[in-house]
């Protein structure tokens, strides 16, 4: 499996910012690669479907 930059992969693979060595999610806005929304569940976990929505409270989203 390729490491993507969803919140799950950042945590699972300890992905870091190459310049500061901080977790990638601390230095970069993590958004869905398909729709560009931060609250889309696909931004949180690549196994979840893209909802093409930025509405709060979506099932599976890091952002409630």
N, C-alpha and C positions, 0 to 999 in steps of 0.2 A: 504494500500500500504506500502511495506517495504521501508525504506529510504535507497537508494543506495548512492554511492559516486560520482555521476555525478555532473557536475557544477550546473545543475538546482536544484538538491536536496540539495547541499551544501548551495546554496543561499536560497531556499525555506524553509528549516528546520533549518537554521543557524547552520549547523554542524561545530563543533569546534575541534581543536586538543586537546586531553585530557591533555597534559602537559603544553602547552603554552596558551591555550584558544584563539588562533588565528583561523581565518577561516581555515578549513581543506585544502582548495586549496592554502593557503599560506605556508603550511608546508609539503605538499605531492604532488607529480606529479600525476595529475589526467589523467588516461588513460582508454581506452575502455577495459572493462573486457573480451571481446571476442577476440579482435585482438591485444590489447596492444599498440595501436597508440594514441598519444595525440590529433591529429587533426581529428580523426574519429568523426563524428557527434554523435555517440552513447556515447562517453565520455562526451559530452556537455549536452545531454538530453537522458535519458533512453527510451523515446518514439521514438527516431529516429533510423533508421536502421544502423547497422554496415556496413561500406563500405570496411573494411579491407585495408584501405589506410591511409597514413600519408601525402598525398599531401596537400599543402596549398590551401586555397580558397574554401573548401568544404562547400556546403550549410548546414547551421545549426551548423557548428563548431564554438566554442569559438575562436579558433585560425584561423585567416585569413591569 
